[in-house]
Amino acid sequence: MKLRELDLNLLLVLHELLAQGSASKAAESLGMSQPAVSNSLNRLRKMLGDDLFLRTSKGLTPTRFAEHLNEPIAHALRVILDSVNAVSIFDPATSNRNFNVALTDVGEIYFLPALMQLLSKAGAGITINSVRNTAVNLRDEMESGRIDLAIGLLPDLDFGFFQRKLFSQQYVCLFRRGHPFETLGCTREGFEAAEHVSVLAEGTGYSAIEAMLDRARVKRNVKLHVPNFVAVGYILQSTDMVAIVPAAYARRAFGTETLATAPCPIDIPEISINVLWHAQNHRDAGNQWLRQLIYEHFAAQEQ
């Protein structure tokens, strides 16, 4: 007999019959009807080529073959049950685990300084590997389990993924201290007349903002295109250019001494920044711990 020919549900019935010594008691224990137990026993007899139980003056008595199967089947069922019910334990204080987290450059600037401080207190042996979400096939990497979490606006990660909202993201105009916008305010007329730095951050929520401005036919005098946010603050400090940036990024990445912000005169909808993980890691204890740590800190920070 091969394993694929064996109905494991029938072994559970056999185990209960051996334990209870009665078809009626076995049926009650299994939540089955007595005829269903009898039917299962008949199938077992045909499958194993043995009577398994005989009716004697003492009631239902197992054959020697059934008694021989008793302990191996009980052991196998215990192993299966323990494996299914096993809860993995993750202790950050003793763990040396490395977590791969997908982030944009804005995400690195905003999340990593605070996250590393949290980890230094929670578990000195834990390390983080930041993966740029546009540099890999993010869906494939998360489905395979090679990337533990992703943070940001990632609408392409839908089927098979879980997500939890951290906060809503607003966009503001960023410019140097002493810029006319600081005293006169940022009107639409002034916004359209100003020189702009445009960030071409493909694969991120910011690219959707750029597309929205284009569809709305907002006039902008774009003098510089950059692929990410890394140099934006430095450029704005020494020019009269302005840039549209996430408000949380502006607060976290730049001090108030050299740069200032103003509400954007163009109606830009808020977007949700989420922490995402694949079903592959949904029950992983380390993954659960890290995403809860991120949620508790960063969701509270933006409330």
LOGU-738249 format. One record per residue (C-alpha): residue in three letters; x, y, z; residue number from 1. Coordinates in nm, 4 decimals. Each point is the difference from the previous one (the first is absolute). Layout:
REM LOGU-738249
@r->ALA u->X v->Y w->Z k->NUM;
...
REM end
This chain:
REM LOGU-738249
@r->MET u->0.0000 v->0.0000 w->0.0000 k->1;
@r->LYS u->0.1188 v->0.3535 w->-0.0812 k->2;
@r->LEU u->-0.0666 v->0.3044 w->0.2158 k->3;
@r->ARG u->-0.2112 v->0.1695 w->-0.2679 k->4;
@r->GLU u->-0.2368 v->-0.2994 w->0.0128 k->5;
@r->LEU u->-0.0551 v->0.0487 w->0.3734 k->6;
@r->ASP u->-0.2844 v->0.2170 w->0.1341 k->7;
@r->LEU u->0.1476 v->0.1528 w->0.3153 k->8;
@r->ASN u->-0.3476 v->0.0858 w->0.1306 k->9;
@r->LEU u->-0.0644 v->-0.3729 w->0.0320 k->10;
@r->LEU u->0.3050 v->-0.0362 w->0.2240 k->11;
@r->LEU u->-0.1507 v->0.2567 w->0.2336 k->12;
@r->VAL u->-0.3141 v->-0.2171 w->0.0232 k->13;
@r->LEU u->0.2139 v->-0.3076 w->0.0658 k->14;
@r->HIS u->0.1881 v->0.1857 w->0.2727 k->15;
@r->GLU u->-0.3254 v->0.0943 w->0.1767 k->16;
@r->LEU u->-0.1411 v->-0.3522 w->-0.0312 k->17;
@r->LEU u->0.3142 v->-0.1382 w->0.1595 k->18;
@r->ALA u->-0.0112 v->0.2640 w->0.2736 k->19;
@r->GLN u->-0.3738 v->-0.0254 w->0.0748 k->20;
@r->GLY u->-0.0661 v->-0.3694 w->-0.0660 k->21;
@r->SER u->-0.3482 v->0.0924 w->-0.1237 k->22;
@r->ALA u->-0.1385 v->0.1258 w->-0.3289 k->23;
@r->SER u->-0.2557 v->0.2193 w->0.1776 k->24;
@r->LYS u->0.2604 v->0.1597 w->0.2276 k->25;
@r->ALA u->0.2373 v->0.0526 w->-0.2931 k->26;
@r->ALA u->-0.2816 v->0.1647 w->-0.1965 k->27;
@r->GLU u->-0.0756 v->0.2352 w->0.2888 k->28;
@r->SER u->0.3676 v->0.0904 w->0.0421 k->29;
@r->LEU u->0.0429 v->0.0707 w->-0.3719 k->30;
@r->GLY u->-0.3312 v->0.1853 w->-0.0397 k->31;
@r->MET u->-0.1151 v->-0.2593 w->-0.2531 k->32;
@r->SER u->-0.3048 v->-0.2212 w->-0.0230 k->33;
@r->GLN u->0.0376 v->-0.3655 w->0.0944 k->34;
@r->PRO u->-0.0873 v->-0.1175 w->-0.3562 k->35;
@r->ALA u->0.2766 v->0.2290 w->-0.1337 k->36;
@r->VAL u->0.2504 v->-0.1619 w->0.2384 k->37;
@r->SER u->-0.1163 v->-0.3469 w->-0.1064 k->38;
@r->ASN u->0.0353 v->0.0987 w->-0.3637 k->39;
@r->SER u->0.3543 v->0.1268 w->0.0646 k->40;
@r->LEU u->0.0864 v->-0.3258 w->0.1755 k->41;
@r->ASN u->-0.1233 v->-0.2000 w->-0.3002 k->42;
@r->ARG u->0.2185 v->0.2109 w->-0.2300 k->43;
@r->LEU u->0.2981 v->-0.0558 w->0.2298 k->44;
@r->ARG u->-0.0568 v->-0.3772 w->-0.0047 k->45;
@r->LYS u->0.0042 v->-0.0053 w->-0.3793 k->46;
@r->MET u->0.2981 v->0.2326 w->-0.0208 k->47;
@r->LEU u->0.2137 v->-0.1864 w->0.2564 k->48;
@r->GLY u->-0.1251 v->-0.3546 w->-0.0678 k->49;
@r->ASP u->-0.0794 v->-0.0730 w->0.3639 k->50;
@r->ASP u->-0.3151 v->-0.0128 w->0.2137 k->51;
@r->LEU u->0.1660 v->0.2404 w->0.2483 k->52;
@r->PHE u->-0.2776 v->-0.0497 w->0.2602 k->53;
@r->LEU u->-0.1973 v->-0.3093 w->0.0959 k->54;
@r->ARG u->-0.3220 v->-0.0181 w->0.1991 k->55;
@r->THR u->0.0563 v->-0.2218 w->0.3026 k->56;
@r->SER u->-0.1665 v->-0.0584 w->0.3342 k->57;
@r->LYS u->0.2130 v->0.2891 w->0.1292 k->58;
@r->GLY u->-0.1225 v->0.2370 w->-0.2737 k->59;
@r->LEU u->0.2019 v->0.1400 w->-0.2911 k->60;
@r->THR u->0.3460 v->-0.1536 w->0.0214 k->61;
@r->PRO u->0.2947 v->0.1047 w->-0.2214 k->62;
@r->THR u->0.1859 v->-0.2604 w->-0.2025 k->63;
@r->ARG u->0.3722 v->-0.0476 w->0.0505 k->64;
@r->PHE u->0.0626 v->0.2012 w->-0.3182 k->65;
@r->ALA u->-0.2099 v->0.2902 w->0.1341 k->66;
@r->GLU u->0.1864 v->-0.0129 w->0.3313 k->67;
@r->HIS u->0.3268 v->0.0060 w->-0.1944 k->68;
@r->LEU u->-0.1150 v->0.3208 w->-0.1722 k->69;
@r->ASN u->-0.1119 v->0.1687 w->0.3220 k->70;
@r->GLU u->0.3201 v->0.1646 w->0.1231 k->71;
@r->PRO u->0.1448 v->0.0975 w->-0.3440 k->72;
@r->ILE u->-0.3286 v->0.1665 w->-0.1031 k->73;
@r->ALA u->-0.0344 v->0.1786 w->0.3356 k->74;
@r->HIS u->0.3579 v->0.1262 w->-0.0294 k->75;
@r->ALA u->-0.0473 v->0.1174 w->-0.3596 k->76;
@r->LEU u->-0.3193 v->0.1880 w->0.0878 k->77;
@r->ARG u->0.1719 v->0.1676 w->0.2990 k->78;
@r->VAL u->0.2859 v->0.1146 w->-0.2227 k->79;
@r->ILE u->-0.2416 v->0.1422 w->-0.2573 k->80;
@r->LEU u->-0.2073 v->0.1770 w->0.2648 k->81;
@r->ASP u->0.3040 v->0.1439 w->0.1773 k->82;
@r->SER u->0.1405 v->0.1264 w->-0.3311 k->83;
@r->VAL u->-0.3252 v->0.1686 w->-0.1007 k->84;
@r->ASN u->-0.0495 v->0.1590 w->0.3405 k->85;
@r->ALA u->0.3621 v->0.0974 w->0.0501 k->86;
@r->VAL u->0.0479 v->0.3708 w->0.0716 k->87;
@r->SER u->0.3453 v->0.1208 w->-0.0946 k->88;
@r->ILE u->0.1636 v->0.2221 w->0.2555 k->89;
@r->PHE u->0.2020 v->0.3079 w->-0.0843 k->90;
@r->ASP u->0.2101 v->0.1638 w->0.2686 k->91;
@r->PRO u->0.1451 v->0.3296 w->-0.1280 k->92;
@r->ALA u->0.2387 v->0.0179 w->0.2954 k->93;
@r->THR u->0.1837 v->-0.3152 w->-0.1122 k->94;
@r->SER u->-0.0689 v->-0.0046 w->-0.3743 k->95;
@r->ASN u->0.2665 v->0.0579 w->-0.2675 k->96;
@r->ARG u->-0.2535 v->0.0148 w->-0.2806 k->97;
@r->ASN u->0.0446 v->0.2238 w->-0.3021 k->98;
@r->PHE u->-0.3203 v->0.1514 w->-0.1386 k->99;
@r->ASN u->-0.0277 v->0.1142 w->-0.3611 k->100;
@r->VAL u->-0.2265 v->0.3048 w->-0.0255 k->101;
@r->ALA u->-0.0976 v->0.1645 w->-0.3300 k->102;
@r->LEU u->0.0028 v->0.3809 w->0.0146 k->103;
@r->THR u->0.0206 v->0.3001 w->-0.2271 k->104;
@r->ASP u->0.2726 v->0.2591 w->0.0570 k->105;
@r->VAL u->-0.2604 v->0.2117 w->0.1810 k->106;
@r->GLY u->-0.0904 v->-0.3022 w->0.2086 k->107;
@r->GLU u->0.3640 v->-0.0532 w->0.0939 k->108;
@r->ILE u->0.0336 v->0.3611 w->0.1116 k->109;
@r->TYR u->-0.3249 v->-0.0011 w->0.1929 k->110;
@r->PHE u->-0.0134 v->-0.3472 w->0.1542 k->111;
@r->LEU u->0.3528 v->-0.1324 w->0.0457 k->112;
@r->PRO u->0.1459 v->0.2444 w->0.2584 k->113;
@r->ALA u->-0.2844 v->-0.0608 w->0.2460 k->114;
@r->LEU u->-0.0260 v->-0.3709 w->-0.0834 k->115;
@r->MET u->0.3683 v->-0.0598 w->0.0687 k->116;
@r->GLN u->-0.0336 v->0.1746 w->0.3362 k->117;
@r->LEU u->-0.2921 v->-0.2259 w->0.0870 k->118;
@r->LEU u->0.1952 v->-0.3094 w->-0.1008 k->119;
@r->SER u->0.3056 v->0.1007 w->0.2015 k->120;
@r->LYS u->-0.2189 v->-0.0116 w->0.3103 k->121;
@r->ALA u->-0.2058 v->-0.3063 w->-0.0915 k->122;
@r->GLY u->0.2683 v->-0.2297 w->-0.1383 k->123;
@r->ALA u->0.3666 v->0.0820 w->-0.0542 k->124;
@r->GLY u->0.0502 v->-0.2991 w->-0.2283 k->125;
@r->ILE u->-0.2760 v->0.0891 w->-0.2491 k->126;
@r->THR u->0.1084 v->0.1541 w->-0.3306 k->127;
@r->ILE u->-0.1891 v->0.1674 w->-0.2840 k->128;
@r->ASN u->0.0744 v->-0.0221 w->-0.3700 k->129;
@r->SER u->-0.1741 v->0.2830 w->-0.1849 k->130;
@r->VAL u->-0.1036 v->-0.0994 w->-0.3525 k->131;
@r->ARG u->-0.1003 v->0.2659 w->-0.2516 k->132;
@r->ASN u->-0.3459 v->-0.1077 w->-0.1134 k->133;
@r->THR u->0.0623 v->0.1118 w->-0.3590 k->134;
@r->ALA u->0.3257 v->-0.1979 w->-0.0311 k->135;
@r->VAL u->-0.1610 v->-0.3453 w->0.0280 k->136;
@r->ASN u->-0.3158 v->-0.1805 w->-0.1055 k->137;
@r->LEU u->-0.1653 v->0.0768 w->0.3312 k->138;
@r->ARG u->-0.2935 v->-0.2375 w->-0.0425 k->139;
@r->ASP u->0.2246 v->-0.2963 w->-0.0809 k->140;
@r->GLU u->0.2440 v->0.0790 w->0.2793 k->141;
@r->MET u->-0.2765 v->0.0228 w->0.2600 k->142;
@r->GLU u->-0.1814 v->-0.3092 w->-0.1283 k->143;
@r->SER u->0.3239 v->-0.1958 w->0.0365 k->144;
@r->GLY u->0.0496 v->0.1302 w->0.3538 k->145;
@r->ARG u->0.3310 v->0.1706 w->-0.0841 k->146;
@r->ILE u->-0.1472 v->0.3405 w->0.0916 k->147;
@r->ASP u->-0.1791 v->0.0092 w->0.3346 k->148;
@r->LEU u->-0.1845 v->0.3328 w->-0.0154 k->149;
@r->ALA u->-0.0614 v->0.2927 w->-0.2325 k->150;
@r->ILE u->-0.0977 v->0.3501 w->0.1074 k->151;
@r->GLY u->-0.1654 v->0.2645 w->-0.2143 k->152;
@r->LEU u->-0.2784 v->0.0424 w->-0.2531 k->153;
@r->LEU u->0.0194 v->-0.3200 w->-0.2051 k->154;
@r->PRO u->-0.3314 v->-0.0589 w->-0.1811 k->155;
@r->ASP u->0.1461 v->-0.2817 w->-0.2125 k->156;
@r->LEU u->0.0352 v->-0.2207 w->0.3070 k->157;
@r->ASP u->-0.3565 v->-0.1257 w->0.0270 k->158;
@r->PHE u->-0.0862 v->-0.3706 w->-0.0271 k->159;
@r->GLY u->0.1807 v->-0.2074 w->0.2619 k->160;
@r->PHE u->0.1165 v->0.3005 w->0.2014 k->161;
@r->PHE u->-0.1049 v->0.1441 w->0.3340 k->162;
@r->GLN u->0.0335 v->0.3667 w->0.0856 k->163;
@r->ARG u->-0.0487 v->0.2285 w->0.2967 k->164;
@r->LYS u->-0.0331 v->0.3747 w->-0.0269 k->165;
@r->LEU u->0.2639 v->0.2025 w->0.1826 k->166;
@r->PHE u->-0.1159 v->0.3524 w->-0.0818 k->167;
@r->SER u->-0.1427 v->0.2260 w->-0.2707 k->168;
@r->GLN u->0.2516 v->0.1981 w->-0.1979 k->169;
@r->GLN u->-0.0455 v->0.3657 w->-0.0918 k->170;
@r->TYR u->0.2127 v->0.1933 w->-0.2469 k->171;
@r->VAL u->0.1427 v->0.3475 w->0.0573 k->172;
@r->CYS u->0.2152 v->0.2502 w->-0.1831 k->173;
@r->LEU u->0.3594 v->0.0062 w->0.1263 k->174;
@r->PHE u->0.2322 v->0.2973 w->-0.0501 k->175;
@r->ARG u->0.2877 v->0.1858 w->0.1653 k->176;
@r->ARG u->-0.0358 v->0.2320 w->0.2960 k->177;
@r->GLY u->-0.0346 v->0.3553 w->-0.1246 k->178;
@r->HIS u->-0.1808 v->-0.1076 w->-0.3163 k->179;
@r->PRO u->-0.2871 v->0.2376 w->-0.0964 k->180;
@r->PHE u->-0.2443 v->-0.2843 w->0.0692 k->181;
@r->GLU u->0.0908 v->0.0168 w->0.3680 k->182;
@r->THR u->-0.1498 v->0.3490 w->0.0410 k->183;
@r->LEU u->-0.2418 v->0.0301 w->-0.2945 k->184;
@r->GLY u->-0.1304 v->-0.3549 w->0.0115 k->185;
@r->CYS u->-0.0063 v->-0.2537 w->-0.2806 k->186;
@r->THR u->-0.2828 v->0.1021 w->-0.2358 k->187;
@r->ARG u->-0.0800 v->-0.1867 w->-0.3169 k->188;
@r->GLU u->0.1300 v->0.2920 w->-0.2047 k->189;
@r->GLY u->0.3262 v->0.0020 w->0.1926 k->190;
@r->PHE u->0.0201 v->-0.3787 w->-0.0128 k->191;
@r->GLU u->-0.0314 v->-0.0085 w->-0.3785 k->192;
@r->ALA u->0.2491 v->0.2829 w->-0.0449 k->193;
@r->ALA u->0.2648 v->-0.1496 w->0.2286 k->194;
@r->GLU u->0.2848 v->-0.2206 w->-0.1182 k->195;
@r->HIS u->-0.0547 v->-0.3623 w->0.1031 k->196;
@r->VAL u->0.1996 v->-0.3082 w->0.0804 k->197;
@r->SER u->-0.1900 v->-0.3050 w->-0.1239 k->198;
@r->VAL u->0.0662 v->-0.3414 w->0.1509 k->199;
@r->LEU u->-0.0428 v->-0.2877 w->-0.2431 k->200;
@r->ALA u->-0.0392 v->-0.2761 w->0.2584 k->201;
@r->GLU u->-0.1390 v->-0.2824 w->-0.2119 k->202;
@r->GLY u->-0.1841 v->-0.2797 w->0.1746 k->203;
@r->THR u->-0.0917 v->0.2157 w->0.3000 k->204;
@r->GLY u->-0.3005 v->0.1989 w->0.1120 k->205;
@r->TYR u->0.1795 v->0.3184 w->-0.1010 k->206;
@r->SER u->-0.0095 v->-0.0967 w->-0.3675 k->207;
@r->ALA u->-0.3800 v->0.0007 w->0.0291 k->208;
@r->ILE u->0.0156 v->0.3597 w->0.1249 k->209;
@r->GLU u->0.2057 v->0.1051 w->-0.2993 k->210;
@r->ALA u->-0.2481 v->-0.1689 w->-0.2356 k->211;
@r->MET u->-0.2932 v->0.1674 w->0.1763 k->212;
@r->LEU u->0.1536 v->0.3462 w->-0.0421 k->213;
@r->ASP u->0.0535 v->-0.0688 w->-0.3694 k->214;
@r->ARG u->-0.3613 v->-0.1151 w->-0.0483 k->215;
@r->ALA u->-0.1268 v->0.3101 w->0.1820 k->216;
@r->ARG u->0.2095 v->0.2129 w->-0.2383 k->217;
@r->VAL u->0.1698 v->0.1805 w->0.2842 k->218;
@r->LYS u->0.2628 v->0.2311 w->-0.1430 k->219;
@r->ARG u->0.3420 v->-0.0488 w->0.1522 k->220;
@r->ASN u->0.3305 v->0.1466 w->-0.0984 k->221;
@r->VAL u->0.2027 v->-0.3145 w->0.0580 k->222;
@r->LYS u->0.3704 v->0.0833 w->-0.0151 k->223;
@r->LEU u->0.1379 v->-0.3215 w->0.1440 k->224;
@r->HIS u->-0.0971 v->-0.3670 w->-0.0054 k->225;
@r->VAL u->0.1569 v->-0.2358 w->0.2550 k->226;
@r->PRO u->-0.0587 v->-0.3748 w->0.0423 k->227;
@r->ASN u->-0.0479 v->0.0093 w->0.3790 k->228;
@r->PHE u->-0.0243 v->0.2253 w->0.3042 k->229;
@r->VAL u->0.3557 v->-0.0333 w->0.1290 k->230;
@r->ALA u->0.1324 v->0.3328 w->-0.1300 k->231;
@r->VAL u->-0.3236 v->0.2006 w->-0.0024 k->232;
@r->GLY u->0.0529 v->0.1724 w->0.3341 k->233;
@r->TYR u->0.3544 v->0.1034 w->-0.0848 k->234;
@r->ILE u->-0.1103 v->0.1426 w->-0.3342 k->235;
@r->LEU u->-0.2842 v->0.2027 w->0.1526 k->236;
@r->GLN u->0.2220 v->0.1472 w->0.2720 k->237;
@r->SER u->0.2063 v->0.1975 w->-0.2524 k->238;
@r->THR u->-0.2612 v->0.0852 w->-0.2679 k->239;
@r->ASP u->-0.3471 v->0.1481 w->-0.0320 k->240;
@r->MET u->-0.1353 v->-0.3275 w->-0.1317 k->241;
@r->VAL u->-0.2900 v->-0.1812 w->0.1657 k->242;
@r->ALA u->-0.0972 v->-0.3649 w->0.0141 k->243;
@r->ILE u->-0.3084 v->-0.1967 w->0.0937 k->244;
@r->VAL u->0.0970 v->-0.2480 w->0.2699 k->245;
@r->PRO u->-0.1735 v->-0.2237 w->0.2551 k->246;
@r->ALA u->-0.0694 v->0.1969 w->0.3163 k->247;
@r->ALA u->0.1293 v->-0.2735 w->0.2289 k->248;
@r->TYR u->0.3234 v->-0.0115 w->-0.1998 k->249;
@r->ALA u->0.0425 v->0.3771 w->0.0237 k->250;
@r->ARG u->-0.0473 v->-0.0082 w->0.3768 k->251;
@r->ARG u->0.2311 v->-0.2921 w->0.0601 k->252;
@r->ALA u->0.2734 v->0.0637 w->-0.2552 k->253;
@r->PHE u->0.0567 v->0.3746 w->0.0306 k->254;
@r->GLY u->0.0348 v->0.2364 w->0.2906 k->255;
@r->THR u->-0.1850 v->0.3294 w->0.0100 k->256;
@r->GLU u->0.3147 v->0.2143 w->-0.0113 k->257;
@r->THR u->0.0592 v->-0.0161 w->-0.3764 k->258;
@r->LEU u->-0.3247 v->-0.1253 w->-0.1566 k->259;
@r->ALA u->-0.3687 v->0.0857 w->0.0400 k->260;
@r->THR u->-0.3290 v->-0.1456 w->-0.1222 k->261;
@r->ALA u->-0.3353 v->0.1359 w->-0.1095 k->262;
@r->PRO u->-0.3267 v->-0.1704 w->-0.0970 k->263;
@r->CYS u->-0.0097 v->-0.0886 w->-0.3656 k->264;
@r->PRO u->-0.2472 v->0.2271 w->-0.1899 k->265;
@r->ILE u->-0.0923 v->-0.2969 w->-0.2212 k->266;
@r->ASP u->-0.2499 v->-0.2479 w->0.1442 k->267;
@r->ILE u->0.2024 v->-0.3190 w->0.0370 k->268;
@r->PRO u->-0.1828 v->-0.2942 w->0.1606 k->269;
@r->GLU u->0.1565 v->-0.1662 w->0.3006 k->270;
@r->ILE u->0.1470 v->-0.3454 w->-0.0486 k->271;
@r->SER u->0.0339 v->-0.2816 w->0.2506 k->272;
@r->ILE u->0.3408 v->-0.1233 w->0.1092 k->273;
@r->ASN u->-0.0259 v->-0.3677 w->0.0902 k->274;
@r->VAL u->0.2155 v->-0.2806 w->0.1294 k->275;
@r->LEU u->-0.0504 v->-0.3065 w->-0.2216 k->276;
@r->TRP u->0.0934 v->-0.3660 w->0.0259 k->277;
@r->HIS u->-0.0727 v->-0.3124 w->-0.1996 k->278;
@r->ALA u->-0.2133 v->-0.2907 w->0.1232 k->279;
@r->GLN u->0.3257 v->-0.1985 w->-0.0080 k->280;
@r->ASN u->0.1101 v->0.1861 w->0.3149 k->281;
@r->HIS u->-0.3380 v->0.0624 w->0.1602 k->282;
@r->ARG u->0.0532 v->-0.2421 w->0.2893 k->283;
@r->ASP u->0.3759 v->0.0418 w->0.0281 k->284;
@r->ALA u->0.0657 v->0.1126 w->0.3576 k->285;
@r->GLY u->0.2927 v->0.2271 w->-0.0900 k->286;
@r->ASN u->-0.1947 v->0.1661 w->-0.2779 k->287;
@r->GLN u->-0.2973 v->0.0492 w->0.2330 k->288;
@r->TRP u->0.2264 v->0.1608 w->0.2589 k->289;
@r->LEU u->0.1679 v->0.2411 w->-0.2442 k->290;
@r->ARG u->-0.3182 v->0.1174 w->-0.1704 k->291;
@r->GLN u->-0.1671 v->0.0552 w->0.3382 k->292;
@r->LEU u->0.3023 v->0.2007 w->0.1171 k->293;
@r->ILE u->-0.0190 v->0.2164 w->-0.3141 k->294;
@r->TYR u->-0.3743 v->0.0481 w->0.0357 k->295;
@r->GLU u->0.0088 v->0.0907 w->0.3680 k->296;
@r->HIS u->0.2711 v->0.2609 w->-0.0471 k->297;
@r->PHE u->-0.0750 v->0.1615 w->-0.3338 k->298;
@r->ALA u->-0.3799 v->-0.0119 w->0.0101 k->299;
@r->ALA u->0.0110 v->0.1705 w->0.3399 k->300;
@r->GLN u->0.2512 v->0.2571 w->-0.1247 k->301;
@r->GLU u->-0.2365 v->0.1255 w->-0.2698 k->302;
@r->GLN u->-0.3226 v->0.0079 w->0.2028 k->303;
REM end
